[in-house]
Amino acid sequence: MNLTTSPEGKVSWQKIVARYAHPDLSRSVWQIINTLIPFFTLFYLSMRSTEISLWLTLPLSILTAGFMVRAFIIFHDCGHGSFFKSQKANDLLGIVTGLLAFTPYYRWKHEHAIHHATSGDLDRRGVGDVYTMTVQEYLDAPWWRKTGYRVMRNPLSLFLIGPLLVFVIGERIPPRVGKREIASVWWTNLALAVIVPLMGFTFGWRAYLITQLLVLFFGTSAGIWLFYVQHNYEGVYWERHAQWDYFKASMQGSSFYQLPAILQWFSGNIGFHHIHHLGSKIPNYNLPKAYRENPVFHIQPLTMFSSFKCLKWRVYDEANRRLAGWEALKPARAAHA
């Protein structure tokens, strides 16, 4: 089927998406079981392993982090109201699973909704995304902003240092507006203020802190990498608001990250990100089926190997309609001068 952005085309893709936007209670419950039970079991074993050897704790923590990522996808689906038919059930599970990644549910839900509504829109960047400056914006920025942006877009900061700081510290700071979002941060902080000491005193501070920090480090780094490659790749769609189109932003502005089966399982099928952006009400376990049954969704994939090319993107070259590295600034500086 040839889907277009005409009114007829929009009806077509909306009908396709609607076929898969139905949560299955048994599948949702099974996903909770096969995610949270292994997570808590492995977390406990990781803490106990610190008494034997940190070389044993390290692989156990990495495996635990994999289940944390999978739990975050459940949290993510709850935020979209796609995991259960009941919104109350989605919200309750979202609050609980959000605690595993130190993330306030309602604040994240609000910001992520903005991300879906603005992805690929050059005039509405900055909320729930990996911030990207255009070449011209970078050239016009003061030196301190350029420095901060270069630090932020450095892979070391973006994938190793930044994620842990964002989830451990950044998520503790309430937003300026939104009563429910502000309350969500404070209630999450209060819950963590109880959970963290309880875990520390029960299992020992050394064992708990080593395990918690390792799990958060590996889990958040993997999560930010997934989020990054879903919207920062060669040929990605960006457009000014007046020309922005939701269908194109979904199909051309979100990648299909083709992962090995085991990583696809741990990442909750989020690699089918173009379909997810087109239909955020589709539960994660229905995304592969939607892909298999609809050739229109068979876009050029990013593979594990090809995704590493995404590391070089730093700015958006609006004149040439493409992401670019720092080298794009040289001719632009000459023209700017």
C-alpha positions in Angstrom: 0.0 0.0 0.0 1.3 3.5 -0.9 0.6 5.8 2.0 0.7 9.5 1.4 0.0 12.6 3.4 -3.2 13.3 1.5 -6.4 13.0 3.5 -7.0 9.6 1.9 -3.6 8.5 2.8 -4.0 9.6 6.4 -7.2 7.6 6.8 -5.3 4.6 5.4 -2.4 4.7 7.9 -4.7 5.5 10.8 -6.7 2.4 10.0 -3.6 0.3 9.8 -2.3 1.6 13.1 -5.7 1.2 14.8 -5.6 -2.5 14.2 -2.7 -2.9 16.5 -3.5 -0.3 19.1 -5.2 -2.8 21.5 -3.5 -4.0 24.7 -3.8 -7.7 25.5 -4.1 -8.2 29.3 -2.5 -11.6 29.3 0.5 -10.4 27.3 0.9 -7.3 29.4 0.8 -9.3 32.6 3.3 -11.8 31.2 5.6 -9.0 30.2 5.5 -7.7 33.8 6.3 -11.1 35.2 9.2 -11.9 32.8 10.6 -8.4 33.3 10.2 -7.4 37.0 10.8 -10.8 38.6 14.2 -11.2 36.8 15.0 -7.6 37.6 14.5 -7.9 41.3 16.1 -11.3 41.5 19.2 -10.2 39.6 19.4 -7.0 41.6 19.5 -9.0 44.8 22.1 -11.4 43.4 24.2 -8.4 42.2 24.2 -7.0 45.8 25.2 -10.4 47.2 27.9 -10.8 44.6 29.8 -7.8 46.0 30.7 -10.0 49.0 32.5 -12.4 46.6 34.0 -10.3 43.8 33.2 -7.1 41.9 34.2 -8.9 38.8 31.1 -11.0 39.3 29.0 -8.0 40.2 29.9 -6.3 36.9 28.3 -8.8 34.5 25.3 -9.3 36.9 24.7 -5.6 37.0 24.9 -5.3 33.2 22.2 -8.1 32.9 20.1 -6.4 35.6 20.4 -3.1 33.6 19.0 -4.9 30.6 15.9 -5.8 32.5 15.8 -2.2 33.8 15.7 -1.0 30.2 12.9 -3.5 29.5 11.0 -2.2 32.5 11.5 1.3 31.3 9.7 0.3 28.0 6.8 -0.8 30.1 6.9 2.5 31.9 7.1 4.2 28.5 4.0 2.3 27.3 2.1 3.2 30.4 2.9 6.9 29.7 1.2 6.5 26.3 -1.8 4.7 27.9 -1.0 1.7 25.7 -0.1 -1.1 28.1 -3.5 -1.5 29.7 -7.0 -0.5 28.7 -7.4 1.2 32.1 -5.7 4.5 32.4 -5.6 4.1 36.2 -3.7 0.8 35.8 -1.3 2.4 33.3 -0.6 5.3 35.7 -0.2 3.0 38.8 2.3 0.7 37.0 4.0 3.7 35.4 4.6 5.2 38.8 6.1 1.9 40.2 8.3 1.1 37.2 9.4 4.8 37.0 11.0 4.3 40.5 13.4 1.7 39.1 15.0 4.3 36.9 14.5 7.2 39.4 12.1 8.8 37.0 8.9 10.8 38.0 6.1 9.3 36.0 3.8 12.3 35.3 6.6 14.8 34.5 8.2 12.3 32.1 4.8 11.5 30.6 4.1 15.2 29.9 7.5 15.8 28.4 7.4 12.7 26.2 4.0 13.7 24.9 5.6 17.0 23.8 8.4 15.0 22.1 5.9 13.0 20.1 4.0 16.2 19.1 7.2 18.1 18.0 9.7 15.4 16.8 11.3 16.7 13.6 10.0 20.2 14.1 12.9 22.7 14.0 10.7 25.4 15.6 9.7 23.3 18.6 12.8 21.7 19.8 14.1 21.3 23.4 11.5 19.3 25.3 12.0 15.5 25.7 14.6 15.3 23.0 18.4 15.3 22.5 18.8 19.0 21.8 20.3 19.8 18.4 21.4 23.2 17.2 21.3 24.3 13.6 24.6 25.5 12.0 23.4 29.0 12.0 22.2 28.9 15.6 25.6 27.6 16.7 27.5 30.4 14.8 25.2 33.0 16.3 25.5 31.7 19.9 27.8 33.3 22.5 31.0 31.4 23.4 29.7 30.0 26.6 26.7 28.4 24.9 28.9 27.0 22.2 31.2 25.5 24.8 28.3 24.0 26.7 26.8 22.6 23.5 30.1 21.0 22.5 30.4 19.4 25.9 26.8 18.1 25.8 27.2 16.6 22.3 30.5 14.9 23.0 29.8 11.1 23.1 31.6 10.8 26.4 29.2 13.2 28.0 26.1 12.2 26.0 26.3 8.4 26.7 28.6 7.8 29.7 28.5 10.8 32.1 25.3 12.6 31.2 22.7 9.8 31.5 23.5 9.0 35.1 23.6 12.7 36.0 20.2 13.3 34.3 18.4 10.4 36.0 20.0 10.7 39.4 20.2 14.5 39.8 18.2 16.1 36.9 15.1 14.1 37.5 15.0 15.3 41.2 14.5 18.9 40.1 10.8 19.9 39.6 9.7 21.8 36.5 8.6 25.4 36.8 5.0 24.8 35.7 2.4 22.0 35.9 1.0 21.1 39.3 0.7 17.4 38.6 4.2 17.3 37.0 5.7 19.2 40.0 4.0 16.9 42.5 5.2 13.9 40.6 8.8 14.9 41.1 8.3 15.6 44.8 6.4 12.3 45.5 9.1 10.4 43.5 11.8 12.1 45.5 10.0 11.3 48.8 9.6 7.6 47.7 13.3 7.4 46.9 14.2 9.0 50.2 12.5 6.0 51.8 13.6 3.3 49.4 17.3 4.2 49.2 18.0 4.2 53.0 15.8 1.1 53.4 17.8 -0.8 50.8 21.1 0.5 52.3 20.3 -0.5 55.9 18.8 -3.8 54.8 21.4 -5.1 52.4 24.4 -2.9 53.4 25.3 0.5 51.9 28.4 -0.8 50.1 26.5 -3.6 48.3 23.5 -1.5 47.5 25.3 1.6 46.3 27.7 -0.3 44.1 24.8 -2.3 42.5 22.4 0.6 42.2 25.0 2.9 40.5 26.2 0.2 38.1 22.7 -0.7 37.1 21.7 2.9 36.6 24.9 3.6 34.7 24.6 0.8 32.2 20.8 1.1 32.0 20.6 4.8 31.4 23.5 4.8 29.0 21.9 2.1 26.9 18.5 4.0 27.1 20.0 7.3 25.9 21.9 5.5 23.1 18.6 4.0 21.9 16.8 7.3 22.1 19.7 9.0 20.3 19.9 6.7 17.3 16.1 6.8 16.9 16.2 10.5 15.9 19.9 11.2 15.0 20.8 9.4 11.8 21.6 10.1 8.2 18.6 11.4 6.2 16.5 12.1 9.3 13.5 14.4 8.7 13.6 17.9 10.1 11.4 20.7 8.9 10.2 24.2 10.0 6.8 24.2 11.7 4.9 25.7 8.7 6.0 22.7 6.6 6.1 20.1 9.3 4.0 16.9 8.7 3.2 14.3 11.3 3.3 11.4 9.0 6.7 12.3 7.5 8.1 13.1 11.0 7.1 9.6 12.1 8.2 7.6 9.0 11.2 9.7 8.0 12.1 11.3 11.4 12.2 8.1 13.5 14.5 5.2 12.7 13.9 1.4 12.4 16.7 0.1 14.6 17.2 -3.5 13.5 18.7 -5.2 16.6 19.6 -8.8 17.2 16.7 -10.8 18.6 18.0 -10.8 22.2 18.6 -7.0 22.2 15.2 -6.4 20.6 13.7 -8.3 23.5 15.5 -6.4 26.1 14.7 -3.1 24.4 11.0 -3.9 24.2 10.8 -3.7 20.4 11.5 0.1 20.6 13.6 -0.3 17.5 10.4 -0.2 15.5 10.4 3.5 16.4 8.9 4.8 13.2 5.8 2.7 13.8 5.7 3.7 17.4 5.7 7.4 16.5 3.0 6.8 13.9 0.9 5.0 16.5 1.9 5.6 20.1 -1.1 3.7 21.4 0.3 0.4 20.0 1.7 -1.8 22.9 5.4 -2.6 22.4 4.6 -6.3 21.9 2.4 -5.5 18.9 5.0 -3.5 17.0 6.8 -6.5 15.3 3.5 -7.8 14.1 2.6 -4.4 12.6 5.9 -4.4 10.9 5.6 -7.9 9.5 2.1 -7.5 8.2 2.5 -4.1 6.5 5.2 -3.7 3.8 4.7 0.0 3.9 6.6 0.0 7.3 9.6 -1.7 5.7 11.9 1.3 5.6 15.7 1.2 5.4 16.9 -0.1 8.8 19.7 1.0 11.0 21.8 -2.0 12.0 24.1 -2.3 15.0 27.1 -1.6 12.7 25.6 1.3 10.8 24.3 3.0 13.9 27.8 3.9 15.1 27.9 6.4 12.2 25.4 8.4 14.2 28.1 9.3 16.6 29.5 11.9 14.2 26.4 14.1 14.0 26.6 17.3 15.9 24.5 20.0 14.3 21.7 20.3 11.7 22.8 21.9 8.4 19.5 23.5 7.4 20.9 24.8 4.1 21.6 21.3 3.0 18.8 19.6 5.0 21.0 17.1 6.8 22.7 16.4 10.0 26.4 17.2 10.0 29.6 17.0 12.1 31.6 19.9 13.3 33.2 20.2 9.9 30.0 21.8 8.5 30.9 24.9 10.6 34.0 25.7 8.5 32.4 26.7 5.2 29.5 28.2 7.2 31.9 30.4 9.2 33.6 31.6 6.0 30.2 32.5 4.6 29.2 34.0 7.9 32.3 36.2 8.0 
